[in-house]
Amino acid sequence: MKIEVKKPTQEELEKLNVKNWPIWECEVSEFDWEYDEDEQCYFLEGKVKVVTDKEEVEIQKGDFVKFPKGLKCKWIVYEKVRKHYHLG
């Protein structure tokens, strides 16, 4: 299972209707997480490292990220996160 990170174009964001997705926020913290659904998200602000048993991924403002269902990981939040997200 791999985390996908990319810098999307404005056109890609509009096509996905990202601005109408719900927003999730998180303060500086560390926590374990398991995805019970696929998640796509777009980081409006923040900086995190997501650690799995196979990789460490740095994510920051402007990144579009896909987390696969079943992924177990640890989030290390360095700067407050604000992101749009979509499950399923």
C-alpha positions as CSV (number, residue, x, y, z in Angstrom):
1,M,0.0,0.0,0.0
2,K,1.4,3.3,-1.1
3,I,0.6,6.9,-0.3
4,E,0.4,9.0,-3.5
5,V,1.3,12.7,-3.3
6,K,1.3,15.2,-6.1
7,K,1.0,18.9,-6.8
8,P,-2.4,19.3,-8.6
9,T,-3.2,22.0,-11.2
10,Q,-6.1,24.4,-10.5
11,E,-7.9,22.6,-13.3
12,E,-7.6,19.2,-11.6
13,L,-8.9,20.6,-8.4
14,E,-11.9,22.2,-10.1
15,K,-12.7,19.0,-12.0
16,L,-12.8,17.0,-8.6
17,N,-14.9,19.8,-7.0
18,V,-12.4,19.9,-4.1
19,K,-13.5,23.3,-2.8
20,N,-16.9,21.7,-1.9
21,W,-15.4,18.8,0.0
22,P,-15.6,18.9,3.9
23,I,-12.6,20.4,5.8
24,W,-10.7,18.6,8.5
25,E,-8.3,20.4,10.9
26,C,-5.7,19.1,13.3
27,E,-3.3,20.8,15.7
28,V,0.3,19.9,16.2
29,S,0.3,16.3,17.5
30,E,1.2,12.7,16.9
31,F,-1.3,9.8,16.5
32,D,-1.8,6.4,14.9
33,W,-4.4,6.0,12.2
34,E,-5.9,3.3,10.0
35,Y,-7.9,4.1,6.9
36,D,-11.1,2.1,6.7
37,E,-11.9,3.8,3.3
38,D,-9.9,5.3,0.5
39,E,-9.3,9.0,1.1
40,Q,-8.3,11.8,-1.2
41,C,-7.4,15.1,0.3
42,Y,-5.9,18.5,-0.6
43,F,-3.8,20.3,2.0
44,L,-4.8,24.0,2.4
45,E,-2.2,24.5,5.2
46,G,0.1,22.5,7.4
47,K,3.1,20.2,7.4
48,V,3.1,16.5,8.4
49,K,5.1,13.3,8.1
50,V,3.1,10.1,7.6
51,V,5.0,7.0,8.6
52,T,4.0,3.4,7.5
53,D,6.0,0.2,7.8
54,K,7.2,0.8,4.2
55,E,7.7,4.5,3.8
56,E,7.8,8.0,5.3
57,V,6.0,10.7,3.4
58,E,6.2,14.4,3.9
59,I,3.0,16.3,3.1
60,Q,2.5,20.1,3.1
61,K,0.3,22.9,1.8
62,G,-0.6,22.5,-1.8
63,D,-0.3,18.7,-1.9
64,F,-3.0,16.4,-3.2
65,V,-2.8,13.0,-1.4
66,K,-4.4,9.6,-1.8
67,F,-4.4,7.2,1.2
68,P,-5.5,3.6,0.3
69,K,-8.1,1.7,2.4
70,G,-6.4,-0.5,5.0
71,L,-3.3,1.7,5.4
72,K,-2.0,1.7,8.9
73,C,0.2,4.7,9.7
74,K,1.4,7.3,12.2
75,W,0.8,11.0,11.7
76,I,3.4,13.4,13.0
77,V,1.8,16.9,12.6
78,Y,4.5,19.6,12.6
79,E,2.3,22.6,11.6
80,K,-1.5,22.8,12.1
81,V,-3.3,21.0,9.3
82,R,-6.3,22.2,7.3
83,K,-7.4,20.0,4.4
84,H,-10.3,19.2,2.2
85,Y,-11.1,15.5,2.1
86,H,-13.2,12.9,0.3
87,L,-13.8,9.4,1.5
88,G,-14.7,6.3,-0.6
